[in-house]
Amino acid sequence: MNVRGRTYTYVVRKAEEGGYTARCIELPQVHTEGETMAEVKRNMRDALTLAVDYIKEKARKEKGDVLEITIR
């Protein structure tokens, strides 16, 4: 999944009560659920967008320079 120019990997599992749960590999604190795979994908994109925005905002508030690196 590509969010803000980056690709993230997530694991989807069937939930016992129905639907699916998903957890991001790179940011394990980001997880979501949905009734369908399409809903899980939309929800994961939303959750990752919020998490990345939060992390960047938190970094901007710290003293020092905020740098980025791309690993391919």
Kinemage of the C-alpha trace (Angstrom):
@kinemage 1
@onewidth
@group {chain A} dominant
@subgroup {mainchain}
@vectorlist {calphas} color= white
{ca met a 1} P 0.000 0.000 0.000
{ca asn a 2} L 1.360 3.394 -0.984
{ca val a 3} L 0.747 6.241 1.476
{ca arg a 4} L 2.409 9.601 0.980
{ca gly a 5} L 4.862 8.169 -1.550
{ca arg a 6} L 5.897 5.225 0.613
{ca thr a 7} L 4.936 1.580 0.401
{ca tyr a 8} L 3.737 -0.265 3.504
{ca thr a 9} L 3.046 -3.966 3.992
{ca tyr a 10} L 0.189 -5.254 6.101
{ca val a 11} L -1.011 -8.674 7.208
{ca val a 12} L -4.725 -9.485 6.947
{ca arg a 13} L -6.395 -12.262 8.935
{ca lys a 14} L -9.973 -13.493 9.042
{ca ala a 15} L -11.611 -12.501 12.313
{ca glu a 16} L -13.430 -15.197 14.320
{ca glu a 17} L -16.544 -13.020 14.565
{ca gly a 18} L -16.493 -12.313 10.819
{ca gly a 19} L -14.733 -9.787 8.666
{ca tyr a 20} L -11.000 -9.189 8.738
{ca thr a 21} L -8.295 -7.611 10.887
{ca ala a 22} L -5.087 -6.089 9.554
{ca arg a 23} L -1.755 -4.979 11.046
{ca cys a 24} L 0.979 -2.949 9.371
{ca ile a 25} L 4.415 -4.631 9.350
{ca glu a 26} L 6.484 -1.429 9.326
{ca leu a 27} L 4.316 0.406 11.882
{ca pro a 28} L 2.899 -2.372 14.104
{ca gln a 29} L 0.924 0.116 16.201
{ca val a 30} L -1.229 0.725 13.095
{ca his a 31} L -4.039 -1.788 12.793
{ca thr a 32} L -7.615 -1.841 11.560
{ca glu a 33} L -10.519 -4.067 10.655
{ca gly a 34} L -13.294 -4.322 8.094
{ca glu a 35} L -16.103 -6.492 6.840
{ca thr a 36} L -14.536 -6.950 3.382
{ca met a 37} L -10.999 -6.881 1.985
{ca ala a 38} L -11.839 -3.642 0.160
{ca glu a 39} L -12.979 -2.054 3.431
{ca val a 40} L -9.822 -3.248 5.198
{ca lys a 41} L -7.699 -1.668 2.456
{ca arg a 42} L -9.548 1.676 2.721
{ca asn a 43} L -9.357 1.604 6.517
{ca met a 44} L -5.633 0.752 6.455
{ca arg a 45} L -4.927 3.630 4.072
{ca asp a 46} L -6.795 5.992 6.416
{ca ala a 47} L -5.035 4.632 9.519
{ca leu a 48} L -1.597 4.860 7.898
{ca thr a 49} L -2.252 8.391 6.661
{ca leu a 50} L -3.214 9.501 10.179
{ca ala a 51} L -0.217 7.730 11.731
{ca val a 52} L 2.312 9.156 9.258
{ca asp a 53} L 0.894 12.674 9.651
{ca tyr a 54} L 1.062 12.329 13.451
{ca ile a 55} L 4.654 11.047 13.385
{ca lys a 56} L 5.779 13.865 11.083
{ca glu a 57} L 4.041 16.515 13.199
{ca lys a 58} L 5.606 15.102 16.372
{ca ala a 59} L 9.043 15.172 14.707
{ca arg a 60} L 8.578 18.800 13.644
{ca lys a 61} L 7.945 19.801 17.266
{ca glu a 62} L 11.252 18.312 18.410
{ca lys a 63} L 14.399 20.384 18.404
{ca gly a 64} L 16.666 19.634 15.473
{ca asp a 65} L 16.360 18.982 11.779
{ca val a 66} L 13.838 16.551 10.335
{ca leu a 67} L 15.424 14.496 7.568
{ca glu a 68} L 14.058 11.745 5.359
{ca ile a 69} L 15.698 8.784 3.653
{ca thr a 70} L 14.376 6.537 0.891
{ca ile a 71} L 15.404 2.894 0.910
{ca arg a 72} L 14.796 0.948 -2.278
